[in-house]
Amino acid sequence: MILAGDIGGTNARLAFFESENGSLRVISEHVFPSRQYKEFDQIVSQFLKESAARPEIACYGIAGPVRDGRVVTSNLPWTIDQARLADETHLSSTFLMNDLEAAAWGIGALGRGDLTPLNRVAGTVGNQAVIAPGTGLGEAGLFWDGSKHHVFACEGGHTDFAPQGPLQIELLQFLTKRYGHVSYERILSGPGLVNVYEFLRQNERQNEKASGVTPQGTQEDAAAISQAALNGSDSIAVQALDLWLSVYGAEAGNLALKTMAVGGIYLGGGISPKILSKLAASTFVNAFLEKGRLRPLLESIPVQVITNDKAGLLGAARYAAAKCNAVPAGAS
């Protein structure tokens, strides 16, 4: 039995899996609100106690850079050490990996019904990449060696934001005063959408329509802004989401070029599936393609939205199964 986890800044999802004939089957699953716990091991211990199950191996995808079996979480006050966690939970075979690394592992377990294409491109076999805005912004790549994919984690969400056009330059200036260093995550995340909304409202670029949105930077605020944009009840929210999408498309295109992801770009995270109608419109796609002389290359790359919210969980389970030789070692 495998214990797998997909641990984000908002929710920690844990599940037990069993491997059957090379495939994985969920036995039980539970979602915990991450911020209600002082330490991650409290969540794992509670889940193990309530289930009374004893898995042979555990793997957790964590939002943050994992180095030498240790991670200081990006959007939570946790420091998780693989060896200490293994000791405290009495699971000697315990592994930590970046949450987008886990999501990339999960791609090989997804079916056609778990993906929504944004363009009609067949693509070719080759490198792939995942970008996922949620509580933060995660990115990961899949290197194609000619026979299988090898997943690698990165922290591309924290690279410098490169504005395109006068409005985005003003957004950069606004965020620089607030944060100093402005990464893509300051925009392409739930709190980032709130940042964009506040920038536009402060600049009074439009007459604001009352929508009940009083942002404080939480995920709930981001959801309210998204909803107001989708239903058109707040003109500033509409412009904020459009601006956010133009930055999203540009950074997805940047990732595609940096990883030469001719095998496809996958849009994950908690936000993308909720705004499918907007992603499919021209703002995101045009920003993705606008790479000057390299536009034809971007036009050949398939872009798909991951609509299965268990991709990271499946990926962590697949990695653990690979360690047990229950599935092939490659990510796909």
Residue pairs with C-beta under 8 A, 6 or more apart in sequence:
1 16
1 17
1 18
1 27
1 53
1 54
1 55
1 56
2 16
2 17
2 18
2 19
2 24
2 55
2 56
2 57
2 58
2 59
2 317
2 320
2 321
2 324
3 14
3 15
3 16
3 17
3 44
3 47
3 48
3 53
3 55
3 57
3 58
3 59
3 91
3 320
4 14
4 15
4 16
4 17
4 58
4 59
4 60
4 313
4 314
4 316
4 317
4 320
5 12
5 13
5 14
5 15
5 44
5 58
5 59
5 60
5 61
5 313
5 316
6 12
6 13
6 60
6 61
6 99
6 102
6 103
6 310
6 312
6 313
6 315
6 316
7 13
7 34
7 40
7 60
7 61
7 62
7 63
7 73
7 99
8 34
8 63
8 75
8 99
8 134
8 135
8 270
9 34
9 35
9 63
9 73
9 74
9 75
9 76
9 134
9 135
9 136
10 33
10 34
10 35
10 134
10 135
10 219
10 270
11 31
11 32
11 33
11 34
12 31
12 32
12 33
12 34
12 37
12 40
12 43
13 29
13 30
13 31
13 32
13 310
13 312
13 313
14 29
14 30
14 31
14 32
14 43
14 44
14 47
15 26
15 27
15 28
15 29
15 30
15 310
15 313
15 317
16 26
16 27
16 28
16 29
16 51
16 53
16 55
17 24
17 25
17 26
17 27
17 317
17 320
17 321
18 24
18 25
18 27
19 25
19 321
19 324
19 326
19 327
22 326
22 327
22 328
23 327
24 109
24 314
24 317
24 318
24 321
24 327
27 53
28 51
28 53
29 313
30 47
30 50
32 43
32 46
32 47
34 43
34 76
35 76
37 43
38 77
39 78
40 60
40 62
40 78
40 80
40 85
41 80
41 84
41 85
41 88
41 89
44 58
44 85
44 89
45 88
45 89
48 54
48 89
55 91
56 93
56 324
57 91
57 93
57 94
57 95
57 320
57 323
57 324
58 86
58 89
58 91
58 93
58 94
58 95
58 320
59 94
59 95
59 96
59 97
59 102
59 316
59 317
59 319
59 320
59 323
60 80
60 94
60 95
60 96
60 97
60 316
61 97
61 98
61 99
61 100
61 101
61 102
61 103
61 312
61 313
61 315
61 316
62 71
62 73
62 80
62 96
62 97
62 98
62 99
63 73
63 74
63 75
63 76
63 98
63 99
63 135
63 136
63 138
64 71
64 72
64 73
64 74
64 98
64 99
65 71
65 72
65 74
65 98
65 153
65 155
66 96
66 97
66 98
66 101
66 153
69 81
69 82
69 83
69 96
70 79
70 80
70 81
70 82
70 96
71 79
71 80
71 96
71 98
72 78
72 79
73 79
73 80
74 136
75 135
75 136
80 96
82 94
82 95
82 96
85 94
85 96
86 92
86 93
86 94
93 323
95 319
95 320
95 323
97 105
97 153
97 316
97 319
98 138
98 140
98 153
99 138
99 312
100 130
100 132
100 138
100 139
100 140
100 153
100 154
100 268
100 312
101 140
101 151
101 152
101 153
101 315
102 312
102 313
102 315
102 316
102 319
103 130
103 132
103 138
103 140
103 266
103 268
103 306
103 311
103 312
103 315
104 128
104 130
104 140
104 141
104 142
104 151
104 315
104 331
105 151
105 314
105 315
105 316
105 318
105 319
105 331
106 310
106 311
106 312
106 313
106 314
106 315
106 316
106 318
107 128
107 130
107 142
107 266
107 306
107 311
107 315
107 331
107 332
108 149
108 318
108 330
108 331
108 332
109 311
109 314
109 315
109 318
110 306
110 308
110 311
110 314
114 306
114 307
114 308
114 311
115 266
115 304
115 305
115 306
115 307
116 273
116 276
116 304
116 305
116 307
117 302
117 303
117 304
117 305
118 267
118 279
118 280
118 284
118 285
118 303
118 304
118 305
119 285
119 302
119 303
121 299
121 300
121 301
121 302
121 303
122 302
123 262
123 263
123 264
123 300
123 301
123 302
124 262
124 263
124 300
125 144
125 263
126 144
126 260
126 261
126 262
126 263
127 141
127 142
127 143
127 144
127 259
127 260
127 261
127 262
127 263
128 141
128 142
128 144
128 149
128 259
128 261
128 263
128 264
128 265
128 266
129 139
129 140
129 141
129 142
129 255
129 256
129 259
129 261
129 264
129 265
129 266
130 138
130 139
130 140
130 141
130 142
130 265
130 266
130 267
130 268
130 306
131 137
131 138
131 139
131 156
131 251
131 252
131 255
131 265
131 266
131 267
131 268
131 269
132 138
132 139
132 267
132 268
132 269
132 272
132 306
133 188
133 189
133 190
133 192
133 248
133 269
133 270
133 271
133 272
134 189
134 190
134 269
134 270
134 271
135 189
135 190
135 191
135 219
135 270
136 157
136 185
136 189
137 157
137 158
137 183
137 184
137 185
137 188
137 189
137 192
137 269
138 157
138 268
138 269
139 154
139 155
139 156
139 157
139 255
140 151
140 152
140 153
140 154
141 151
141 152
141 154
141 255
141 259
141 261
142 149
142 150
142 151
142 152
142 263
142 331
142 332
143 149
143 150
143 151
143 152
144 263
147 330
148 328
148 329
148 330
148 331
148 332
149 263
149 330
149 331
149 332
150 330
150 331
151 331
156 184
156 255
156 258
157 183
157 184
157 185
157 188
157 189
158 183
158 184
158 185
159 183
159 184
160 181
160 182
160 183
160 184
161 172
161 175
161 182
161 183
161 184
161 186
161 187
161 247
162 250
162 254
163 169
163 171
163 172
164 246
164 247
164 250
164 287
164 290
167 243
168 243
168 246
168 247
170 199
170 203
171 187
171 196
171 199
171 243
172 182
174 199
174 202
174 203
175 182
175 186
175 187
175 195
175 199
176 182
178 195
179 186
184 247
184 251
185 192
186 192
186 195
187 193
187 195
187 196
187 244
187 247
188 244
188 247
188 248
188 251
189 222
189 271
190 218
190 219
190 221
190 222
190 223
190 270
190 271
191 217
191 218
191 219
191 222
192 244
193 222
193 225
193 226
193 240
193 241
193 244
193 271
194 215
194 216
194 217
194 218
194 221
194 222
194 225
195 217
196 240
196 243
196 244
197 213
197 215
197 225
197 236
197 237
197 240
198 215
200 206
200 236
200 239
200 240
200 243
201 208
201 236
205 236
205 239
206 235
206 236
206 239
207 235
208 234
208 235
208 236
209 233
209 234
209 235
209 236
210 234
211 224
211 228
211 233
211 234
211 237
212 224
213 221
213 224
213 225
213 228
213 234
213 237
214 221
215 221
215 222
215 224
215 225
222 271
223 274
225 234
225 237
225 240
225 241
226 237
226 241
226 271
226 274
226 275
228 234
228 237
228 238
229 237
229 238
229 240
229 241
229 242
229 278
230 241
230 275
230 277
230 278
232 238
241 275
241 278
242 278
242 283
245 275
245 278
245 279
245 281
245 283
245 284
245 287
246 283
246 284
246 286
246 287
247 287
248 284
248 287
249 283
249 284
249 285
249 286
249 287
249 288
250 287
250 288
250 290
252 265
252 267
252 284
252 288
252 303
253 287
253 288
253 289
253 290
253 291
253 298
255 261
255 265
256 265
256 288
256 298
256 301
257 291
257 294
257 297
257 298
261 301
262 297
262 300
262 301
264 301
264 302
264 303
264 304
265 301
265 302
265 303
265 304
266 304
266 305
266 306
267 279
267 303
267 304
267 305
267 306
268 305
268 306
268 311
268 312
270 309
272 279
272 305
272 306
273 305
273 306
273 307
273 309
276 305
276 307
278 284
279 305
285 303
288 298
288 303
289 295
289 298
289 299
291 297
291 298
308 314
318 327
318 331
321 327
322 328
322 329
